[in-house]
Amino acid sequence: MHNCKGEVLSVNIGTEKGKKKNPVLKTRAIENHGLAEDAHSGAEKRQVSLLAVESFEKIREKGLDVSFGDFAENLTTRGMDLPALPIGTKIRVGSEVILEISQIGKVCHDRCHIYHTVGDCVMPREGIFGIVIKGGEILPGDSICRLED
């Protein structure tokens, strides 16, 4: 049984940690590593980051014009309640890639530009992270499906 409510709106890659990421036309998820050419790739538990556009709307309501990648998220999504996914949940992105949710939220040690501008940042509360269980290509428009055990 698959729950395919989500969609990838943007795929974002960054060459430096702590900086916003830039939208790309596609990327390759590499098993137990992360996304090709992204600064956060490596054998850690935060290989791929996801943030929903619904979280962007909360910041936009505070008057800031934010774009995909501004929160340093790899995948900007729509239609799936990301922070409600329990750690260990597996999701399929597109037809091949399988991610396992490894962390929900993060500690924000250095307040980012968004925080200083708006007084809030949603990534520490609503962003999620995963490790790549099965690699493959990811493109904007790909579906995101929760895989049931």
MARPA-995656 format. One record per residue: residue number from 0; x, y, z of N, C-alpha, C in turn. Coordinates in nm, 4 decimals. Atoms other than C-alpha are relative to their C-alpha. Example, Ala and Ser with C-alpha at 12.3 -4.5 7.8 and 13.67 -1.06 7.14 Angstrom:
2
ROFI, seq, n_px, n_py, n_pz, ca_px, ca_py, ca_pz, c_px, c_py, c_pz
ROFI, 0, 0.0890, -0.1190, 0.0000, 1.2300, -0.4500, 0.7800, 0.0900, 0.1200, 0.0000
ROFI, 1, -0.0820, -0.1190, -0.0060, 1.3670, -0.1060, 0.7140, -0.0770, 0.1090, 0.0730
This chain:
149
ROFI, seq, n_px, n_py, n_pz, ca_px, ca_py, ca_pz, c_px, c_py, c_pz
ROFI, 0, 0.0846, -0.1188, 0.0000, 0.0000, 0.0000, 0.0000, 0.0887, 0.1245, 0.0000
ROFI, 1, -0.0781, -0.1217, 0.0091, 0.1356, 0.3399, -0.0967, -0.0901, 0.1219, 0.0159
ROFI, 2, 0.0708, -0.1246, -0.0218, 0.0234, 0.6833, 0.0158, 0.0754, 0.1078, -0.0778
ROFI, 3, -0.0716, -0.0917, 0.0906, 0.1207, 0.9164, -0.2723, -0.0640, 0.1378, -0.0037
ROFI, 4, 0.0609, -0.1327, -0.0058, -0.0023, 1.2555, -0.1579, 0.0972, 0.1116, -0.0335
ROFI, 5, -0.0987, -0.1056, 0.0148, 0.3224, 1.4433, -0.2009, 0.0518, 0.0169, -0.1415
ROFI, 6, -0.0595, -0.0324, 0.1291, 0.4955, 1.6100, -0.4933, 0.1247, 0.0849, 0.0232
ROFI, 7, -0.1200, -0.0820, -0.0036, 0.8429, 1.7544, -0.5469, -0.0257, 0.1245, -0.0850
ROFI, 8, 0.0173, -0.1253, 0.0743, 0.8077, 2.1219, -0.6450, 0.1331, 0.0521, -0.0521
ROFI, 9, -0.1315, -0.0513, 0.0389, 1.1782, 2.2038, -0.6577, 0.1083, -0.0912, 0.0551
ROFI, 10, -0.1196, 0.0730, -0.0411, 1.5117, 2.0212, -0.6412, 0.1099, 0.1045, 0.0133
ROFI, 11, -0.0946, -0.1070, -0.0300, 1.7812, 2.2385, -0.4799, 0.1342, -0.0563, 0.0446
ROFI, 12, -0.1353, 0.0457, -0.0292, 2.1581, 2.1912, -0.4611, 0.0828, 0.1203, 0.0456
ROFI, 13, -0.0900, -0.1052, -0.0471, 2.4172, 2.3941, -0.2701, 0.1412, -0.0526, 0.0135
ROFI, 14, -0.1398, 0.0413, -0.0077, 2.7953, 2.3848, -0.2781, 0.0631, 0.0335, 0.1344
ROFI, 15, -0.0526, -0.0360, -0.1321, 2.8410, 2.5349, 0.0714, -0.1058, -0.0261, 0.1060
ROFI, 16, 0.0911, 0.0182, -0.1135, 2.6879, 2.4347, 0.4046, -0.0320, 0.1362, 0.0596
ROFI, 17, 0.0408, -0.1247, -0.0633, 2.4914, 2.7084, 0.5794, -0.0438, 0.1087, -0.0966
ROFI, 18, 0.0429, -0.0969, 0.1013, 2.3992, 2.8843, 0.2545, -0.1233, -0.0523, -0.0711
ROFI, 19, 0.1174, 0.0434, 0.0755, 2.0828, 2.8807, 0.0460, 0.0432, -0.0890, -0.1159
ROFI, 20, -0.0257, 0.0910, 0.1118, 2.0587, 2.6193, -0.2282, -0.0696, 0.0550, -0.1245
ROFI, 21, 0.0550, -0.0482, 0.1263, 1.9818, 2.6801, -0.5951, -0.0792, -0.1094, -0.0705
ROFI, 22, 0.0792, 0.0991, 0.0736, 1.7061, 2.5069, -0.7937, 0.0757, -0.0529, -0.1221
ROFI, 23, -0.0584, 0.0656, 0.1170, 1.8249, 2.2577, -1.0570, -0.1092, -0.0794, -0.0710
ROFI, 24, 0.0995, 0.0728, 0.0786, 1.6407, 2.0682, -1.3308, -0.0146, -0.1447, 0.0432
ROFI, 25, 0.0061, 0.1368, -0.0504, 1.7284, 1.7289, -1.1831, 0.1255, -0.0257, 0.0816
ROFI, 26, -0.1177, 0.0427, -0.0738, 1.9700, 1.5524, -0.9508, -0.0027, -0.1512, 0.0106
ROFI, 27, -0.0105, 0.1440, -0.0199, 2.0858, 1.2039, -0.8708, 0.0201, -0.0254, 0.1486
ROFI, 28, -0.0174, 0.0441, -0.1376, 2.0366, 1.0515, -0.5265, 0.0924, -0.1213, -0.0027
ROFI, 29, -0.0994, 0.1062, -0.0053, 2.3288, 0.8273, -0.4370, -0.0182, -0.0764, 0.1306
ROFI, 30, 0.0269, 0.0854, -0.1150, 2.2695, 0.5341, -0.2036, 0.1006, 0.0243, 0.1129
ROFI, 31, -0.0761, -0.0224, -0.1224, 2.3937, 0.6002, 0.1526, 0.0975, 0.1176, -0.0115
ROFI, 32, -0.0885, -0.1151, 0.0184, 2.5446, 0.9315, 0.0419, -0.0762, 0.1326, -0.0024
ROFI, 33, 0.0738, -0.1255, 0.0124, 2.2883, 1.1989, -0.0520, -0.0150, 0.0379, -0.1454
ROFI, 34, 0.0201, -0.0476, 0.1363, 2.2427, 1.4140, -0.3602, 0.1334, 0.0398, -0.0625
ROFI, 35, -0.1232, -0.0303, 0.0725, 2.5171, 1.4454, -0.6208, 0.0265, 0.1502, 0.0035
ROFI, 36, -0.0478, -0.1382, 0.0038, 2.7148, 1.7708, -0.5929, -0.0566, 0.0901, 0.1090
ROFI, 37, 0.0523, -0.0824, -0.1088, 2.5391, 1.8868, -0.2740, 0.0952, -0.0042, 0.1192
ROFI, 38, -0.0936, -0.0122, -0.1122, 2.7439, 2.0099, 0.0232, -0.0358, -0.0901, 0.1178
ROFI, 39, 0.0409, 0.0815, -0.1142, 2.5407, 1.8002, 0.2691, 0.0085, -0.1505, -0.0266
ROFI, 40, -0.0155, 0.1419, 0.0284, 2.6114, 1.4687, 0.0971, 0.1068, -0.0591, 0.0904
ROFI, 41, -0.0942, 0.0705, -0.0852, 2.8013, 1.2121, 0.2970, -0.0741, -0.1042, 0.0802
ROFI, 42, 0.0621, 0.1121, -0.0714, 2.7360, 0.9121, 0.5155, -0.0495, 0.0417, 0.1378
ROFI, 43, 0.0593, -0.0446, -0.1257, 2.5547, 1.1085, 0.7866, -0.1508, -0.0199, -0.0066
ROFI, 44, 0.1451, 0.0231, 0.0004, 2.1906, 1.0958, 0.8887, -0.0799, 0.1137, -0.0610
ROFI, 45, 0.0709, -0.1114, 0.0645, 2.1071, 1.4298, 0.7224, 0.0454, 0.0141, -0.1447
ROFI, 46, -0.0463, 0.0008, 0.1385, 2.1880, 1.3355, 0.3621, -0.0875, 0.0832, -0.0920
ROFI, 47, 0.0953, -0.0718, 0.0849, 1.8739, 1.4865, 0.2080, -0.0983, 0.0726, 0.0913
ROFI, 48, 0.0952, -0.0776, -0.0802, 1.6561, 1.7653, 0.3508, -0.1244, 0.0307, -0.0824
ROFI, 49, 0.1277, -0.0282, 0.0647, 1.2892, 1.8231, 0.2720, -0.0754, 0.1046, 0.0808
ROFI, 50, 0.0834, -0.1013, -0.0637, 1.0660, 2.1216, 0.3466, -0.1206, 0.0249, -0.0894
ROFI, 51, 0.1238, -0.0174, 0.0762, 0.7044, 2.1685, 0.2419, -0.0269, 0.1466, -0.0326
ROFI, 52, 0.0384, -0.1359, 0.0386, 0.5802, 2.4737, 0.0542, -0.1006, 0.0568, 0.1002
ROFI, 53, 0.0942, -0.0455, -0.1023, 0.3103, 2.4897, 0.3224, 0.0748, 0.0723, 0.1125
ROFI, 54, -0.0827, -0.0692, -0.0997, 0.5913, 2.5890, 0.5633, 0.0476, 0.1350, -0.0530
ROFI, 55, -0.0387, -0.1274, 0.0621, 0.7064, 2.8589, 0.3194, -0.1106, 0.1029, 0.0195
ROFI, 56, 0.1124, -0.0928, -0.0101, 0.3589, 3.0100, 0.3352, -0.0040, 0.0684, 0.1366
ROFI, 57, -0.0014, -0.0594, -0.1343, 0.3967, 3.0673, 0.7109, 0.0967, 0.1180, 0.0059
ROFI, 58, -0.0990, -0.1080, 0.0027, 0.7051, 3.2811, 0.6467, -0.0460, 0.1116, -0.0941
ROFI, 59, 0.0506, -0.1018, 0.0932, 0.5473, 3.4560, 0.3479, -0.1085, 0.0848, 0.0646
ROFI, 60, 0.1042, -0.0751, -0.0710, 0.2542, 3.5535, 0.5711, 0.0601, 0.1055, 0.0923
ROFI, 61, -0.0684, -0.0983, -0.0842, 0.5088, 3.7389, 0.7873, 0.0645, 0.1097, -0.0833
ROFI, 62, -0.0447, -0.1090, 0.0850, 0.5983, 3.9512, 0.4862, 0.1315, -0.0203, -0.0733
ROFI, 63, -0.1271, 0.0219, 0.0680, 0.9158, 3.7905, 0.3536, -0.0217, -0.0786, -0.1289
ROFI, 64, 0.0084, 0.0687, 0.1290, 0.9486, 3.6908, -0.0100, 0.1107, -0.1043, -0.0048
ROFI, 65, -0.0977, 0.1089, 0.0002, 1.1219, 3.3520, 0.0121, -0.0200, -0.0874, -0.1235
ROFI, 66, 0.0018, 0.0851, 0.1191, 1.2096, 3.1258, -0.2785, 0.0462, -0.1404, 0.0359
ROFI, 67, -0.0425, 0.1374, -0.0205, 1.2678, 2.7535, -0.3105, 0.1518, -0.0033, 0.0131
ROFI, 68, -0.1427, 0.0105, -0.0271, 1.6104, 2.6677, -0.1691, 0.0494, 0.0991, 0.1036
ROFI, 69, -0.0430, -0.1024, -0.0958, 1.6229, 2.9719, 0.0623, 0.0213, -0.0549, 0.1410
ROFI, 70, -0.0166, 0.0612, -0.1322, 1.5923, 2.7472, 0.3701, 0.1052, -0.1112, -0.0037
ROFI, 71, -0.1050, 0.1011, 0.0222, 1.8758, 2.5269, 0.2330, -0.0573, -0.1407, -0.0064
ROFI, 72, 0.0605, 0.1323, 0.0157, 1.6318, 2.2426, 0.1697, 0.0341, -0.0553, -0.1377
ROFI, 73, -0.0270, 0.0647, 0.1285, 1.7144, 1.9900, -0.1025, -0.1271, -0.0171, -0.0823
ROFI, 74, 0.1256, 0.0243, 0.0710, 1.3549, 1.9063, -0.1901, -0.1088, 0.0869, 0.0610
ROFI, 75, 0.1163, -0.0769, -0.0416, 1.0709, 2.1568, -0.1689, -0.1206, -0.0812, -0.0453
ROFI, 76, 0.1104, 0.0918, 0.0285, 0.7494, 1.9552, -0.1493, -0.1353, 0.0670, 0.0182
ROFI, 77, 0.1373, -0.0440, -0.0222, 0.3721, 1.9932, -0.1496, -0.0846, -0.1230, 0.0267
ROFI, 78, 0.1035, 0.1006, -0.0145, 0.0853, 1.7843, -0.0196, 0.0235, -0.1087, 0.1034
ROFI, 79, -0.0265, 0.1020, -0.1008, 0.2499, 1.5728, 0.2520, 0.0443, 0.0695, 0.1283
ROFI, 80, -0.0337, -0.0581, -0.1299, 0.2703, 1.6598, 0.6231, 0.1335, -0.0589, 0.0456
ROFI, 81, -0.1329, 0.0552, -0.0243, 0.6454, 1.6068, 0.6509, 0.0337, -0.0188, 0.1483
ROFI, 82, -0.0395, 0.0194, -0.1400, 0.6986, 1.6706, 1.0262, -0.0805, -0.1081, 0.0726
ROFI, 83, 0.0818, 0.1040, -0.0626, 0.4239, 1.4159, 1.1031, 0.0503, -0.1409, -0.0342
ROFI, 84, -0.0532, 0.1313, 0.0360, 0.6238, 1.1331, 0.9418, 0.0950, -0.0472, 0.1101
ROFI, 85, -0.0887, 0.0491, -0.1060, 0.7822, 0.9197, 1.2143, 0.1390, -0.0349, -0.0534
ROFI, 86, -0.1354, 0.0418, 0.0356, 1.1570, 0.8588, 1.2111, -0.0049, -0.1482, -0.0353
ROFI, 87, 0.0014, 0.1377, 0.0478, 1.2192, 0.5355, 1.0217, -0.0962, -0.0228, -0.1151
ROFI, 88, 0.0932, 0.0104, 0.1119, 0.9389, 0.5991, 0.7702, 0.0776, 0.0016, -0.1312
ROFI, 89, -0.0611, -0.0005, 0.1325, 1.0360, 0.5175, 0.4135, -0.0954, 0.0681, -0.0982
ROFI, 90, 0.0778, -0.0657, 0.1044, 0.9208, 0.7366, 0.1265, 0.0679, -0.0248, -0.1345
ROFI, 91, -0.0523, 0.0124, 0.1357, 0.9586, 0.6865, -0.2465, -0.0162, 0.1343, -0.0687
ROFI, 92, 0.0012, -0.1248, 0.0743, 1.0484, 0.9912, -0.4533, 0.0182, -0.0356, -0.1466
ROFI, 93, -0.0047, 0.0393, 0.1403, 0.9711, 0.9515, -0.8221, -0.0191, -0.1497, -0.0124
ROFI, 94, 0.0216, 0.1429, 0.0236, 0.9912, 0.6000, -0.9598, 0.1054, -0.0888, 0.0652
ROFI, 95, -0.1102, 0.0833, -0.0472, 1.3208, 0.4860, -0.8046, 0.0462, 0.0279, 0.1422
ROFI, 96, -0.0706, -0.0384, -0.1221, 1.4516, 0.6775, -0.5050, -0.0817, -0.0358, 0.1246
ROFI, 97, 0.0626, 0.0262, -0.1300, 1.3751, 0.5559, -0.1522, 0.0847, 0.0668, 0.1069
ROFI, 98, -0.0634, -0.0668, -0.1131, 1.4562, 0.7733, 0.1479, -0.0588, -0.0547, 0.1285
ROFI, 99, 0.0487, 0.0349, -0.1334, 1.4298, 0.6767, 0.5136, 0.0155, 0.1231, 0.0877
ROFI, 100, -0.0023, -0.1191, -0.0839, 1.3371, 0.9605, 0.7487, 0.0887, -0.0274, 0.1212
ROFI, 101, -0.0989, 0.0214, -0.1054, 1.6263, 0.9981, 0.9925, -0.0044, 0.1073, 0.1089
ROFI, 102, 0.0045, -0.1092, -0.0974, 1.5567, 1.3293, 1.1690, -0.1136, 0.0952, -0.0368
ROFI, 103, 0.1049, -0.0995, 0.0205, 1.2720, 1.5750, 1.2137, 0.0465, 0.1269, 0.0698
ROFI, 104, -0.0495, -0.1257, -0.0545, 1.3792, 1.9345, 1.2616, 0.1494, -0.0071, 0.0270
ROFI, 105, -0.1430, -0.0062, -0.0315, 1.7245, 2.0458, 1.3654, 0.0251, 0.1146, 0.0953
ROFI, 106, -0.0408, -0.1110, -0.0842, 1.9042, 2.2691, 1.6096, 0.0622, 0.1050, -0.0907
ROFI, 107, -0.0523, -0.1094, 0.0826, 1.9727, 2.6058, 1.4502, 0.0991, 0.0783, 0.0861
ROFI, 108, -0.1023, -0.0640, -0.0828, 2.3031, 2.7153, 1.6065, 0.0228, 0.1450, -0.0395
ROFI, 109, -0.0221, -0.1357, 0.0495, 2.3636, 3.0201, 1.3894, -0.1285, 0.0476, -0.0649
ROFI, 110, 0.1237, -0.0520, 0.0570, 2.0547, 3.2248, 1.3225, 0.0234, 0.0441, -0.1444
ROFI, 111, -0.0178, -0.0259, 0.1426, 2.0150, 3.2422, 0.9451, -0.0569, 0.1368, -0.0390
ROFI, 112, 0.0500, -0.1259, 0.0546, 1.9319, 3.5420, 0.7272, -0.1518, 0.0086, 0.0138
ROFI, 113, 0.1471, 0.0011, -0.0092, 1.5643, 3.4395, 0.7237, -0.0427, 0.0319, 0.1437
ROFI, 114, 0.0354, -0.0241, -0.1405, 1.5516, 3.4319, 1.1042, 0.0191, 0.1474, 0.0355
ROFI, 115, -0.0265, -0.1404, -0.0342, 1.7083, 3.7772, 1.1341, -0.0967, 0.0954, -0.0696
ROFI, 116, 0.0904, -0.0869, 0.0745, 1.4756, 3.9230, 0.8715, -0.1431, -0.0084, 0.0529
ROFI, 117, 0.1397, 0.0211, -0.0360, 1.1474, 3.7711, 0.9896, -0.0209, -0.0249, 0.1495
ROFI, 118, 0.0132, 0.0343, -0.1409, 1.2182, 3.6679, 1.3467, -0.0387, -0.1445, 0.0205
ROFI, 119, 0.0379, 0.1407, -0.0098, 1.1449, 3.3041, 1.2702, 0.0569, -0.0747, -0.1195
ROFI, 120, -0.0411, 0.0882, 0.1094, 1.2648, 3.0121, 1.0590, -0.0683, -0.1338, 0.0229
ROFI, 121, 0.0771, 0.1229, -0.0152, 1.0580, 2.7026, 0.9934, 0.0824, -0.1274, -0.0122
ROFI, 122, -0.0785, 0.1219, 0.0222, 1.3376, 2.4608, 0.8992, 0.0303, -0.0760, 0.1299
ROFI, 123, -0.0290, 0.0768, -0.1219, 1.4347, 2.3764, 1.2610, -0.1196, -0.0780, 0.0543
ROFI, 124, 0.1198, 0.0679, -0.0502, 1.0735, 2.2761, 1.3389, -0.0653, -0.0908, -0.1024
ROFI, 125, 0.0828, 0.0681, 0.0990, 0.9248, 2.1587, 1.0111, 0.0775, -0.0667, -0.1124
ROFI, 126, -0.0815, 0.0690, 0.0994, 1.2136, 2.0465, 0.7930, 0.0284, -0.1417, 0.0461
ROFI, 127, -0.0347, 0.1370, -0.0365, 1.2902, 1.6760, 0.7810, 0.1218, -0.0430, -0.0818
ROFI, 128, -0.1222, 0.0490, 0.0622, 1.5967, 1.4788, 0.6844, -0.0106, -0.1499, -0.0225
ROFI, 129, 0.0021, 0.1418, 0.0303, 1.6520, 1.1409, 0.5277, 0.1332, -0.0494, -0.0517
ROFI, 130, -0.1149, 0.0653, 0.0598, 1.9141, 0.8942, 0.4198, -0.0482, -0.0733, -0.1247
ROFI, 131, 0.0355, 0.0634, 0.1270, 1.9185, 0.7461, 0.0703, 0.0176, -0.1512, 0.0135
ROFI, 132, -0.0008, 0.1468, -0.0060, 1.8241, 0.3764, 0.0843, 0.0198, -0.0573, -0.1403
ROFI, 133, -0.0132, 0.0410, 0.1401, 1.7938, 0.3415, -0.2940, 0.0137, 0.1256, -0.0842
ROFI, 134, -0.0289, -0.1176, 0.0800, 1.9394, 0.5902, -0.5402, -0.0795, 0.0072, -0.1290
ROFI, 135, 0.0668, -0.0213, 0.1280, 1.8116, 0.7277, -0.8682, -0.0160, 0.1488, -0.0263
ROFI, 136, 0.0191, -0.1379, 0.0420, 1.7074, 1.0452, -1.0445, -0.1205, 0.0626, 0.0698
ROFI, 137, 0.1105, -0.0769, -0.0592, 1.4886, 1.3139, -0.8812, -0.0195, 0.1259, -0.0834
ROFI, 138, 0.0347, -0.1175, 0.0801, 1.3095, 1.5835, -1.0822, -0.1195, 0.0713, 0.0626
ROFI, 139, 0.1233, -0.0679, -0.0389, 1.0543, 1.8538, -1.0035, -0.1188, -0.0682, -0.0673
ROFI, 140, 0.1184, 0.0676, 0.0507, 0.7077, 1.7051, -1.0487, -0.0093, -0.1449, 0.0424
ROFI, 141, 0.0032, 0.1394, -0.0472, 0.8034, 1.3654, -0.9058, -0.0991, -0.0131, 0.1159
ROFI, 142, 0.0892, 0.0285, -0.1127, 0.5516, 1.2090, -0.6698, 0.0819, -0.0414, 0.1214
ROFI, 143, -0.0590, 0.0463, -0.1260, 0.6327, 1.1391, -0.3055, -0.1032, -0.0902, 0.0658
ROFI, 144, 0.0925, 0.0999, -0.0547, 0.4760, 0.8259, -0.1615, 0.0555, -0.0547, 0.1302
ROFI, 145, -0.0381, 0.0663, -0.1245, 0.4850, 0.6994, 0.1933, -0.0159, -0.1498, -0.0216
ROFI, 146, 0.0050, 0.1450, 0.0166, 0.5691, 0.3305, 0.1836, -0.0450, -0.0609, 0.1324
ROFI, 147, 0.0531, 0.0639, -0.1195, 0.3698, 0.1218, 0.4287, 0.0791, -0.1274, 0.0290
ROFI, 148, -0.0733, 0.1219, -0.0386, 0.5403, -0.1568, 0.6226, -0.0800, -0.1238, -0.0320
